[in-house]
Amino acid sequence: MRNHSLRAALAATLCLLSSSLLSSLAQAAPKPTGNGAIFFHPDGTSASHWDITRILHYGPDGFLNWDRLPVITTYRGHHLDLLGGTSNGGAVTHATGTRVHGATFGLDPDGKEYPSANGTLNTIMEDAIEAGLGTALVQSGSIIEPGTAAFVAEAPKRSDYEEIALEVVESGVDIILGAGEEWLLPEGVQGRFGQGKRKDGRNLIEEAKKKGYAVVYTRDELLKLPADAAKVLGVFNVEDTFYDKPEEELRKENLPNYIASAPTIAEMTQFALERISRNPKGFFAVIEEEGTDNMCNNLNASGCLEAMKRADDAIGVILDFIEKNPKTFMITTSDSNAGGMQLVDVESADEPLPPTDPEESGAPIDGVEGTGTKPFVSAPDKNGNRRPFAVAWATGDDAGSGVIARAAGLNAQELVPTTGILNTDIYRILYTVLFGERIPSELKP
């Protein structure tokens, strides 16, 4: 009898402890404010990239949509072990608010998850999913790109594409738009655009359909979805929606910068925001134009500037959305400066630029179709003058300087200090918007 009494007492105690623990955890879980937050990440962009884009498309006296964002500040993107930023390390920091090693995809050198600034192991997107917010990951590159994927996936290496794709599809995010069909299908299985590469035999597209996702492959299919399609997986090419090669290679292969059948980042953004913003608890979207990084790293000035224009068009969509939905905040920045892009004035618009030998000059100088071709010509200035220019590159990699953050919408001027922010502040600012809790910045004047 004593044993039964003891067991009963222990059971009652454990039940009380379990209830207390569950209650504590429930209280610790973030409660949504009902606001919407958008993090727009035009990867690899610096002040110089935006300047050249403005000059080409609107003239030196014109205005980008990016220029319409009312709050502007500097961005510091260093990691624990690097002065510059990396795409994967930067994305992990944006997702967690924690300074990390540059090579990470969510795990520290000992293989443990980096904790987030709120003291949990959830990224801000994982918190948004658990809180029942409307959610979206929107990407012009592959869905395994860290700028979006690191918000829901952790892996030992950035190159663990199978695992990253699996975690993205299984994340529970409502709207997942991008490319990367190759990592969604078993090895050798033919998809809409190409063959799969997964060695585990899993068909993530079929698995997504069973989870209730509508799967689409083109702009037309996306835009024809019914208004009540709340869970959508867009798979718009085998790798990316663009071809990230130098201009000379694209000419030889007769390839465009972007594939015609895929929606633009602006179209994907509008589609996602229209759907996830219906959620009364609020919404969170992470959106990345990846061509701005990949094209620039491949020293393709024409492709880079097309990607920049696409990114700016998406900012226009976001600004229009905020005007109609004032409880929405957006912040935009990159994590590094792809290629170290610079503008060089030239004398004639009619003469091809001299061919460039990277071994002699250190980096090429691009015209409209690459090295040794005619220069770009600006849109008219306020006096109607158009001027020729070339694009010079500092590197085929990422540099760590010149990155700018801008913001608009709900409490933007209060949330984003004009004295500068750290990469760790992106999480903190978004967390305040979505969950109402202010986590102090690590940047102390």
KOLMAR-792660 format. One record per residue (C-alpha): residue number from 1; residue in one letter; x, y, z. Coordinates in Angstrom, 1 decimal, decimal comma, padded with zeros to 4 digits. Layout:
<sites>
  fikol  vonu       x       y       z
    NUM     A       X       Y       Z
...
</sites>
This chain:
<sites>
  fikol  vonu       x       y       z
      1     M   000,0   000,0   000,0
      2     R   002,8   002,4   000,8
      3     N   004,3   001,8  -002,7
      4     H   000,9   002,6  -004,3
      5     S   000,6   005,7  -002,1
      6     L   004,1   006,8  -003,0
      7     R   003,5   006,2  -006,7
      8     A   000,3   008,2  -006,5
      9     A   002,1   011,0  -004,6
     10     L   004,9   011,0  -007,2
     11     A   002,5   011,0  -010,1
     12     A   000,6   013,9  -008,6
     13     T   003,8   015,8  -008,1
     14     L   005,0   015,1  -011,6
     15     C   001,6   016,2  -013,0
     16     L   001,9   019,5  -011,1
     17     L   005,5   020,0  -012,3
     18     S   004,4   019,2  -015,9
     19     S   001,5   021,6  -015,7
     20     S   003,8   024,3  -014,1
     21     L   006,4   023,7  -016,8
     22     L   003,9   023,8  -019,6
     23     S   002,4   027,0  -018,2
     24     S   005,8   028,6  -017,9
     25     L   006,6   027,7  -021,5
     26     A   003,3   029,0  -022,7
     27     Q   004,0   032,3  -020,9
     28     A   007,5   032,4  -022,4
     29     A   006,2   031,9  -025,9
     30     P   006,0   035,3  -027,8
     31     K   002,6   036,7  -028,2
     32     P   001,8   038,3  -031,6
     33     T   001,0   042,0  -031,8
     34     G  -001,1   041,6  -034,9
     35     N   001,4   043,7  -037,0
     36     G   003,0   042,7  -040,2
     37     A   006,8   042,7  -040,9
     38     I   008,7   042,3  -044,1
     39     F   012,5   041,7  -044,4
     40     F   013,6   042,4  -047,9
     41     H   017,1   041,2  -048,7
     42     P   018,5   042,3  -052,1
     43     D   021,7   040,2  -051,6
     44     G   025,1   041,7  -052,3
     45     T   023,9   045,3  -052,7
     46     S   025,8   048,4  -051,6
     47     A   025,3   052,2  -051,9
     48     S   027,2   052,0  -055,2
     49     H   024,9   049,4  -056,6
     50     W   021,9   051,5  -055,9
     51     D   023,6   054,7  -057,3
     52     I   024,4   053,0  -060,6
     53     T   020,9   051,5  -060,9
     54     R   019,4   054,9  -060,4
     55     I   021,7   056,5  -063,0
     56     L   021,0   053,8  -065,6
     57     H   017,2   053,7  -065,2
     58     Y   016,1   057,1  -063,9
     59     G   019,1   059,4  -064,4
     60     P   021,4   061,0  -061,8
     61     D   018,6   063,4  -060,7
     62     G   015,9   060,7  -060,7
     63     F   014,5   058,5  -057,9
     64     L   014,4   054,8  -057,2
     65     N   011,7   053,2  -055,1
     66     W   014,6   052,5  -052,8
     67     D   015,1   056,3  -052,5
     68     R   011,5   056,6  -051,3
     69     L   012,2   054,6  -048,1
     70     P   012,1   057,3  -045,4
     71     V   014,6   055,9  -043,0
     72     I   018,3   055,3  -044,0
     73     T   021,2   054,2  -041,9
     74     T   024,6   052,4  -042,1
     75     Y   024,9   048,6  -041,6
     76     R   027,7   046,7  -039,9
     77     G   028,0   043,1  -041,1
     78     H   031,0   041,6  -039,4
     79     H   031,0   038,1  -037,9
     80     L   032,9   036,5  -035,0
     81     D   035,7   035,6  -037,3
     82     L   035,4   038,0  -040,2
     83     L   035,4   041,7  -040,7
     84     G   033,2   041,3  -043,8
     85     G   030,0   039,4  -044,2
     86     T   029,0   036,1  -045,8
     87     S   025,6   035,2  -047,2
     88     N   025,0   032,3  -044,9
     89     G   026,6   033,8  -041,8
     90     G   024,6   037,0  -042,4
     91     A   021,4   035,2  -042,9
     92     V   021,8   033,2  -039,6
     93     T   022,5   036,5  -037,8
     94     H   019,4   038,1  -039,3
     95     A   017,3   035,1  -038,3
     96     T   018,6   034,8  -034,7
     97     G   020,0   038,2  -033,7
     98     T   023,2   036,4  -032,7
     99     R   026,7   037,1  -034,0
    100     V   028,1   033,9  -035,6
    101     H   031,0   032,4  -037,5
    102     G   031,0   033,3  -041,2
    103     A   030,8   029,7  -042,4
    104     T   027,8   028,7  -040,4
    105     F   024,4   027,6  -041,6
    106     G   022,9   027,8  -038,1
    107     L   025,3   025,6  -036,2
    108     D   028,4   026,6  -034,2
    109     P   031,8   024,9  -034,7
    110     D   030,8   022,3  -032,1
    111     G   027,6   021,4  -034,1
    112     K   025,2   023,1  -031,7
    113     E   022,5   025,5  -032,8
    114     Y   023,2   029,2  -032,2
    115     P   020,6   030,5  -029,7
    116     S   018,5   033,5  -030,7
    117     A   018,6   036,9  -028,9
    118     N   015,4   036,0  -027,1
    119     G   017,1   033,1  -025,4
    120     T   015,4   030,3  -027,3
    121     L   016,6   028,1  -030,2
    122     N   013,9   029,3  -032,5
    123     T   014,7   031,7  -035,3
    124     I   012,3   034,6  -035,7
    125     M   010,5   032,8  -038,5
    126     E   010,1   029,7  -036,4
    127     D   008,6   031,9  -033,6
    128     A   006,2   033,4  -036,2
    129     I   005,1   029,9  -037,3
    130     E   004,5   028,7  -033,7
    131     A   002,6   031,9  -032,9
    132     G   000,2   031,2  -035,9
    133     L   001,2   034,2  -038,0
    134     G   000,9   034,2  -041,8
    135     T   004,4   033,4  -043,2
    136     A   006,3   033,5  -046,5
    137     L   009,7   032,8  -047,9
    138     V   010,2   034,4  -051,3
    139     Q   013,3   033,8  -053,3
    140     S   014,5   034,5  -056,9
    141     G   017,2   031,9  -056,5
    142     S   017,0   028,4  -055,2
    143     I   015,0   027,7  -052,0
    144     I   018,3   026,5  -050,5
    145     E   019,8   030,0  -050,6
    146     P   020,7   031,0  -047,1
    147     G   019,0   034,5  -047,3
    148     T   015,7   032,8  -046,9
    149     A   016,5   029,2  -045,9
    150     A   018,5   030,0  -042,8
    151     F   015,3   031,3  -041,2
    152     V   014,0   027,8  -041,0
    153     A   016,9   025,4  -041,6
    154     E   020,1   024,5  -039,8
    155     A   022,9   022,3  -041,3
    156     P   026,5   021,5  -040,7
    157     K   027,6   023,0  -044,0
    158     R   026,1   025,5  -046,5
    159     S   026,5   022,8  -049,2
    160     D   024,2   020,3  -047,4
    161     Y   021,5   021,1  -049,9
    162     E   019,4   018,0  -049,4
    163     E   018,9   018,7  -045,7
    164     I   018,3   022,4  -046,2
    165     A   015,7   021,9  -048,9
    166     L   014,0   019,2  -046,7
    167     E   013,8   021,6  -043,7
    168     V   012,4   024,4  -045,8
    169     V   009,6   022,3  -047,2
    170     E   008,8   020,8  -043,8
    171     S   009,0   024,2  -042,0
    172     G   005,3   024,9  -042,1
    173     V   005,8   028,3  -043,9
    174     D   002,6   029,1  -045,7
    175     I   004,0   030,5  -049,0
    176     I   007,4   029,2  -050,3
    177     L   008,4   030,6  -053,7
    178     G   011,7   030,1  -055,5
    179     A   013,6   027,7  -057,6
    180     G   015,8   024,7  -056,9
    181     E   013,8   021,8  -058,3
    182     E   016,9   019,7  -058,4
    183     W   016,9   019,4  -054,5
    184     L   013,2   018,6  -054,3
    185     L   013,3   015,4  -056,5
    186     P   015,1   012,0  -056,2
    187     E   018,3   011,6  -058,1
    188     G   017,6   010,8  -061,8
    189     V   013,9   011,7  -061,6
    190     Q   012,8   014,1  -064,3
    191     G   011,0   017,2  -063,2
    192     R   009,4   020,1  -065,0
    193     F   012,8   021,7  -065,6
    194     G   015,5   019,1  -065,0
    195     Q   016,5   016,0  -063,1
    196     G   016,5   015,6  -059,3
    197     K   019,7   015,2  -057,3
    198     R   018,4   013,9  -053,9
    199     K   020,2   010,7  -052,8
    200     D   017,7   009,9  -050,1
    201     G   015,0   009,0  -052,6
    202     R   012,5   011,5  -051,3
    203     N   010,2   013,5  -053,6
    204     L   009,6   016,7  -051,6
    205     I   007,2   018,0  -054,2
    206     E   004,8   015,1  -053,7
    207     E   005,3   015,3  -050,0
    208     A   004,4   019,1  -050,1
    209     K   001,2   018,2  -052,0
    210     K   000,2   015,8  -049,3
    211     K   000,7   018,5  -046,7
    212     G  -001,8   020,7  -048,6
    213     Y   000,5   022,8  -050,7
    214     A  -000,6   023,9  -054,2
    215     V   002,5   023,4  -056,4
    216     V   003,1   025,8  -059,3
    217     Y   005,9   026,1  -061,8
    218     T   005,4   029,3  -063,8
    219     R   004,2   032,9  -063,4
    220     D   000,9   032,0  -065,2
    221     E   000,2   029,1  -062,9
    222     L   001,0   031,2  -059,8
    223     L  -001,2   034,1  -060,8
    224     K  -004,1   031,7  -061,8
    225     L  -004,3   030,2  -058,3
    226     P  -007,6   030,7  -056,6
    227     A  -007,8   033,4  -053,9
    228     D  -008,2   030,8  -051,2
    229     A  -005,0   029,0  -052,0
    230     A  -003,3   029,6  -048,6
    231     K  -000,4   027,2  -048,8
    232     V   001,7   027,4  -052,0
    233     L   005,0   026,0  -053,1
    234     G   006,4   027,7  -056,2
    235     V   009,2   025,8  -058,1
    236     F   010,2   028,0  -061,0
    237     N   013,4   026,4  -062,3
    238     V   015,9   023,6  -061,7
    239     E   018,5   025,9  -060,1
    240     D   017,7   029,7  -060,0
    241     T   015,2   031,9  -061,9
    242     F   018,3   033,5  -063,5
    243     Y   021,5   032,3  -065,2
    244     D   024,4   033,6  -063,2
    245     K   027,2   033,6  -065,7
    246     P   029,4   036,3  -067,3
    247     E   027,8   038,1  -070,3
    248     E   030,2   036,5  -072,7
    249     E   029,1   033,0  -071,7
    250     L   025,4   033,9  -071,8
    251     R   025,9   035,2  -075,4
    252     K   027,7   032,0  -076,4
    253     E   024,9   029,8  -075,0
    254     N   022,1   032,2  -076,2
    255     L   020,7   032,5  -072,7
    256     P   018,9   035,5  -071,1
    257     N   019,7   036,9  -067,7
    258     Y   016,3   035,6  -066,3
    259     I   014,0   032,9  -067,5
    260     A   010,9   034,2  -069,1
    261     S   008,4   031,7  -067,5
    262     A   009,3   032,6  -063,9
    263     P   007,5   035,4  -061,9
    264     T   009,7   038,4  -061,0
    265     I   010,5   039,0  -057,4
    266     A   008,0   041,9  -057,5
    267     E   005,2   039,5  -058,7
    268     M   006,1   036,9  -056,1
    269     T   006,2   039,6  -053,4
    270     Q   002,7   040,9  -054,3
    271     F   001,3   037,4  -054,4
    272     A   002,7   036,4  -051,0
    273     L   001,7   039,6  -049,2
    274     E  -001,8   039,5  -050,5
    275     R  -002,3   036,1  -048,9
    276     I  -000,4   036,1  -045,7
    277     S  -001,7   039,5  -044,6
    278     R  -005,2   038,1  -044,2
    279     N  -004,1   036,4  -041,0
    280     P  -005,5   038,4  -038,1
    281     K  -002,6   037,5  -035,9
    282     G  -000,2   039,3  -038,2
    283     F   002,4   038,1  -040,8
    284     F   006,1   037,8  -041,5
    285     A   007,7   037,6  -044,9
    286     V   011,4   037,2  -045,8
    287     I   012,0   038,1  -049,4
    288     E   015,3   037,9  -051,3
    289     E   016,4   038,9  -054,7
    290     E   019,5   036,7  -055,2
    291     G   020,4   037,8  -058,7
    292     T   021,9   041,0  -057,3
    293     D   024,5   038,9  -055,6
    294     N   025,1   036,1  -058,0
    295     M   025,2   038,2  -061,2
    296     C   027,6   040,7  -059,6
    297     N   029,9   037,9  -058,3
    298     N   030,1   036,6  -061,8
    299     L   031,1   040,2  -063,0
    300     N   028,0   040,4  -065,2
    301     A   027,2   044,1  -065,1
    302     S   024,1   043,9  -067,3
    303     G   022,7   041,0  -065,3
    304     C   023,5   042,7  -062,0
    305     L   021,7   045,9  -063,1
    306     E   018,7   044,0  -064,3
    307     A   018,6   042,2  -061,0
    308     M   018,9   045,6  -059,2
    309     K   015,9   047,0  -061,2
    310     R   013,9   043,9  -060,3
    311     A   014,7   044,4  -056,6
    312     D   013,7   048,0  -056,8
    313     D   010,4   047,1  -058,4
    314     A   009,7   044,8  -055,5
    315     I   010,4   047,7  -053,1
    316     G   007,7   049,6  -055,0
    317     V   005,2   046,8  -054,4
    318     I   006,1   046,8  -050,7
    319     L   005,7   050,5  -050,4
    320     D   002,3   050,4  -052,1
    321     F   001,3   047,6  -049,8
    322     I   002,3   049,6  -046,7
    323     E   000,3   052,5  -047,9
    324     K  -002,8   050,3  -047,9
    325     N  -001,8   048,4  -044,8
    326     P  -000,4   050,9  -042,2
    327     K   000,3   048,2  -039,5
    328     T   003,1   046,9  -041,7
    329     F   006,8   047,5  -041,2
    330     M   009,6   046,7  -043,6
    331     I   013,4   046,8  -043,4
    332     T   015,8   046,2  -046,2
    333     T   019,5   045,6  -046,3
    334     S   022,1   043,1  -047,7
    335     D   024,9   041,5  -045,8
    336     S   027,9   042,3  -048,1
    337     N   029,0   044,2  -051,2
    338     A   029,1   041,8  -054,2
    339     G   031,9   042,6  -056,6
    340     G   032,7   046,0  -055,3
    341     M   030,8   047,6  -058,2
    342     Q   031,9   051,1  -059,3
    343     L   030,9   053,6  -062,0
    344     V   033,5   054,9  -064,4
    345     D   032,8   057,9  -066,7
    346     V   033,8   057,4  -070,4
    347     E   034,0   059,8  -073,3
    348     S   032,0   058,2  -076,1
    349     A   028,8   056,2  -076,1
    350     D   029,5   054,9  -079,6
    351     E   033,0   053,4  -079,2
    352     P   033,5   050,0  -077,5
    353     L   035,4   050,0  -074,3
    354     P   039,0   048,7  -074,6
    355     P   039,2   045,0  -073,8
    356     T   040,2   044,2  -070,3
    357     D   042,7   041,6  -069,2
    358     P   041,9   040,8  -065,6
    359     E   045,5   039,4  -065,1
    360     E   046,9   042,9  -065,9
    361     S   044,2   045,2  -064,5
    362     G   043,1   043,1  -061,5
    363     A   039,4   043,2  -062,6
    364     P   037,4   043,8  -065,8
    365     I   035,6   046,9  -066,9
    366     D   032,1   046,1  -068,3
    367     G   030,0   047,6  -071,0
    368     V   026,5   046,6  -071,9
    369     E   027,5   043,2  -073,2
    370     G   030,7   042,7  -071,1
    371     T   034,3   043,6  -071,6
    372     G   035,3   045,3  -074,8
    373     T   031,7   046,3  -075,7
    374     K   029,9   049,6  -075,9
    375     P   029,3   051,4  -072,6
    376     F   026,1   051,9  -070,7
    377     V   024,2   055,1  -071,2
    378     S   022,4   056,9  -068,4
    379     A   018,8   057,9  -068,4
    380     P   018,5   061,7  -068,9
    381     D   019,4   064,1  -066,1
    382     K   017,2   067,1  -065,2
    383     N   018,7   069,0  -068,3
    384     G   017,9   066,1  -070,6
    385     N   021,5   065,0  -071,0
    386     R   022,4   061,3  -071,2
    387     R   026,0   060,2  -070,5
    388     P   028,0   057,1  -071,2
    389     F   029,6   055,1  -068,4
    390     A   031,3   051,7  -067,7
    391     V   031,1   049,4  -064,6
    392     A   034,4   048,5  -062,9
    393     W   034,7   045,6  -060,5
    394     A   037,0   045,3  -057,5
    395     T   036,6   041,6  -057,0
    396     G   034,7   038,5  -058,1
    397     D   033,8   037,9  -054,4
    398     D   032,0   039,8  -051,7
    399     A   033,5   042,9  -050,1
    400     G   032,5   044,0  -046,6
    401     S   031,8   047,7  -047,0
    402     G   029,2   050,2  -048,2
    403     V   026,1   048,3  -047,1
    404     I   023,0   050,5  -046,3
    405     A   019,8   049,6  -044,4
    406     R   016,5   051,4  -045,1
    407     A   013,1   051,1  -043,6
    408     A   009,5   052,2  -044,0
    409     G   006,1   051,7  -042,4
    410     L   004,9   051,2  -038,8
    411     N   007,2   053,0  -036,3
    412     A   010,1   052,9  -038,8
    413     Q   011,7   056,2  -037,6
    414     E   011,5   055,1  -034,0
    415     L   012,8   051,5  -034,5
    416     V   015,8   052,2  -036,8
    417     P   018,4   054,6  -035,5
    418     T   020,1   056,8  -038,1
    419     T   023,4   056,4  -036,2
    420     G   023,8   052,9  -037,7
    421     I   022,7   049,3  -036,9
    422     L   024,5   045,9  -036,5
    423     N   023,5   042,8  -038,4
    424     T   022,2   041,5  -035,1
    425     D   019,7   044,4  -034,9
    426     I   017,6   043,1  -037,9
    427     Y   016,2   040,3  -035,7
    428     R   015,7   042,7  -032,7
    429     I   013,8   045,3  -034,8
    430     L   011,6   042,6  -036,5
    431     Y   011,0   041,0  -033,1
    432     T   009,7   044,2  -031,6
    433     V   007,3   044,7  -034,5
    434     L   005,9   041,1  -034,4
    435     F   005,9   040,4  -030,7
    436     G   006,1   043,7  -028,9
    437     E   009,3   043,0  -026,9
    438     R   012,4   045,2  -027,2
    439     I   015,7   043,4  -027,0
    440     P   018,5   045,9  -026,5
    441     S   020,9   046,4  -029,3
    442     E   024,6   045,3  -028,8
    443     L   025,7   048,6  -030,5
    444     K   026,6   051,0  -027,8
    445     P   027,8   054,5  -028,7
</sites>
